Amino acid sequence: MAEPVVVVEHVTHRYGERVALSDVTFEVNAGEVFAVLGPNGGGKTTLFRILATAVAPTSGRVRILGYDVRTNPERVRWYLGIVFQSPSVDGKLTVWENLRHQGHLYGLRGQSLRRRIETLLERLGLGDRAEEPVERLSGGLRRRVEIAKALVHEPPLLLLDEPTAGLDVRARLDLWAYLRALQEQRPLTIVFTTHYLDEGESCNRVAILDRGRLVALDAPEALKAEIGGDVIFVEGYELEALRAEIRSRWGIEATLVDGVLCLRHERGHEFLARLVEAFPGRIISLTVRRPTLEDVFIHRTGHRFEEDARS
């Protein structure tokens, strides 16, 4: 079996006394769409910078296509297409000029470069914007130019840091549609960071970070399946006492998060009636739904996803 495209082994990174990553280990296989998911401040950007060879980890090891990012960063960079969260295109240049200059950085010239640019523009829906200055494009189109620029040299691995941050819902959906289509047309592994939980749902696998720790790693459906059944949210009075009584009566462990009890039951809708009957006058509202990645996060960490969010 071929070695994974990305191998992260026991990576820890510190900024002074602050631990940004703590003993993180995972692998990414060829052809995967792999999400690194977590609240802002959870360690995603630090991990991205390490994968992109921008910083070396304090300890641990990272290999990309067999090359160590610490000892051989120049070699690693040839295999990477990188899209940072901050723009890297020149707004005064046209779409075509941005891609041409990027190709020149990788030693590409002439008809070979022209064909690559034309192919990328077609695949990313930018063909009719080739001669337009990038600064005139919408946020979603500029993001596509960033991705095209990262792929000019045809790298096997595309790294994206918060690729849809700041885009509206339509632009986010369009961008992922273009990325999926691109991946179907040539071998490409995609690793991206995001704080949008829904973007992790459609990936092959997701790594969830919380305060620098890897708290979950698997296919989204597998992670949600471990919760079991439906998720029920209970708003009411004296929730700590209610939590203890639910445990005593049915053996169900509920989590108290932000003034709401969260519990799991195989047949959630049926169980609602039993809760109301057992605790008359003590329940304000009940909500039931199928598990999501946010429920996985709460289950693994004991707090809501957005609690850590900070700029």
N, C-alpha and C positions, 0 to 999 in steps of 0.2 A: 504493500500500500504506500502511495506517495506521501511524503511528509506534508503536514498541514502548511498552508500558506503563511499563517501567523501562529507563533508559539510564544505565549507569555507565561513565564515561570517565576512564581513567588516575588512579584514585583512590588517593591515598597518605594515611595518617594516622599521626601520631606522638604518643606520650605521652612528652614530654621527649626523651630520646635513643632510646627504644625505638620501633621501627617496627612498628606493629600491622598495617598494610596497605601493600603496595608495588605501585603501578602496576596496579591491578585494573581490568579492562575487561570488560563483558559487557552483554547486553540480555535483557530478558524480554518475550515476546510475549503478547498478549491471550489469555486462556483457558488459559495454561500452568499446570502444577504444577511449580514450579522449586525445586530444593533447593540450598542452600548447605551443602556437606558438608565437615567437617574435624574434626581432633582438638580437644579443649579447649585453648584458648590459641592456636589457629591464625588467629584474626582474624574469626571468624563474628559474634560479638556486636558487635564494633566496626562491622562492615559493617551489621548490623541497625540499630544506633543511628543510623547515618548515613541509611539509608533511611527510618527513622521520624522523621527531622528532630530527633532528640534532640541530636545533635552535628553540626557542620559538618566536612567533610573538610579536612585540612591543605592538600591540593592536589587538583586534578582536579575533575570535575563530575558531578553526579547529577541527572537529570530524571525526574520521575514524571508521566505523562500530559502531557508537554510543559512542566511547571513545574519550575524549578530549586529544589532543596531548600535551597540556601543563601540565595537572594535572595527566595524566595516560600514560606517554610515554612508559613505560615498557610493558603494556598490548597491546598498539597499535602495537609495533614492532613484536609481534607474528603473526599479520595479514598481515605483509608487506613482500614482496620480493623486494629487492632494488638493482638496478644496477646503480652505480655512473658512471660519465663520466671517472674518473680516474680508471685504472685497480685495481681490488681487488683480483685477483687470484695469486697464487704463481707459477711463471714460471718454477721453478725447479721441481715442483711436476707434476705428470701425471694428466690427466683430471680426472680419477677415484679418485685419492688421494685428489684432491681439493674438489670434491663433497662429499667424505666420511668424511673429516674433517669438512666440513660445516654441514653435518648431525649430527655429534657428538655434535656440539655447541647447537643443538636443542634437544638433548637427544635421538637421533635416533641411533639404533644399529641393528646388525644382519640381518636376512633375510628381515625384513621390509625395512631397509635402502637400502639393495642391490636391491630389487625390484624397489624401487623408482628411484635409480640411473640408472638402466637398462632402465626403461621406459623413463626417460628424455633423455638419450643418443640416444635412438631410435627416439624419437619424434623430436629431434633437429639435427638429422643427424650426430651424433658424435660417433656412435657405433664402427666404425673402428678406432677411435682415442683414445679410452679409456686409453690405456697404453702408450700414447705418452706424453712427457713433454709439458706443455702448451707453453713454450717459442719457440717451434718449429712450432707452428701453425700460420696460416695467421691471419691478423687482424679480418676478418669476423668470423673465427672459434673461436678465443679467445673470441669474443663478445658472441657467442653462449654458451661458457663455463660459462661466467659471468651470463647469463640468467639461465642456468641450475642450477648453484649454488644458485641463488636467489629463485629458486622454489623447492629446495629439501624438505623443510618443508611444501609444498603444501599451500602456503598462498592464500587467495582469491583476494588480490590486488597486482599487480606488478607495481612498480614505476621505470621508466627508465629516466635517465638524458642524453639527447643527445645520444641515443643509437647507431646511425649510424655515428656519427662524426668521420671523418678520414677514413671512408670506401669508396671504389670505388662503382660505381653505381650498378654493379652486386652483390656485397656483401650486399649492402643496400637492394636490392630487395629480395635476398635470406633470409635475416634476417627477413624481414616482412612476407614473405611467411611462415617461420617456426613459427612465433608468431601467425599468423592467424590460422594455423593448430592446434597449441597447444590450442588456445582458443576454438576451435570447439570440442576438446576432453575432456575438463573439465571446470567447472565454473571458470571464471577468468576475472577480471576487469583490464584493462591496462590504466595507466596514464603515459604519457611521455612528455618530453620537447623536442623541436626541433627548429632550425632556418631554416630548409629546408621546404619551402612552400609546395612543392609537397607531403610531408608526411602528411600534414593536410588534403589533399583532400580526402583520403580514410577512414577517421575516422568517428565515429558516430557523434561526436561533437568536436568543436575546440574553445578554449579560446585564444584570441589574446591579448598579452600584448604589451604596448608601454610605455617606460619610467616609468614603475611601475604601470601603469593604465590598467584596463581591458577595452579595446575599442570595443571588439566584442565577442559574445558568442552565438553559434548556430550550427546547422548542416552546413557543408560546402556549400551544394547546396542552403540552405536557405539564407546564407550570400551573396552568389553570385547573387541570384535572386533579392535581394533588389537593386542591381545596375541597373538592367533593361537593356535588349537589349545587344548591342555590345559596346565594349570599343574602342574608336578612339584616336590615338596619332598623334598630329600635330606638325611638326617641320617647322619653318618659321621665318619671319622677324616681328619685332615689335609685339611680342606675347601678351603683355598686351593690346595693342590697338585691336588686333585681338580677344582677349578674350571678350572685351567689345562689339565689333560689333556682335559676335556670340550670346551674351546674348540679345542684342537689336533686332537682326533680327529674331531669332528663340526661344528666351526665354530659352536657354540651358546654364547651368552653367558649365564652364570649369575650371579645376584646373591646375595651372602652377606649374609643378614639374620638377626641374633640367633642365630648358630650353626647356621643352616640354609641350604642352597643352594636357590635358587628358579630354575627354568628353564622354558622353554616348548617344547612340541613338538606338531606337528599331530596325531599319533597317540600320545598319552601312554601309554596302557596297553601298546601294543606296545613302546614305547621302554624301559619299565621292565626288561624282560628283557635288553635290550642293556646297560643300565647294570650290572645285577648280574653279567652275564657278563664285562664289561670290567674290573670292579673287585672281584674276589672278596675277601671279608674286610674290605673298606674301607667298606662301606655298612651302617649299622645299621637304617635304615628308609626306606621310600619311600611317598609319598602322591601321588595324582593326582586332580585335579578340574577342572571347567570354571572359567573365569575369573570373578572377582567384582570388585566395585568396590575391595575392598582390594588385589587384585592390580594394578589400575590405579594405585592410590596408590603401591604399592611400585615399580612400573615407572617412574612419573614422578619419584619422590623418592629411591628407593634405601633407604628405611627403612619399618618397619611403621607402620601407622596410629596405634596407641596409644602410640608412643614419645613423642609430643608431649603426650599427655594429662596435664593437671594442673589442679587446681582454681583 
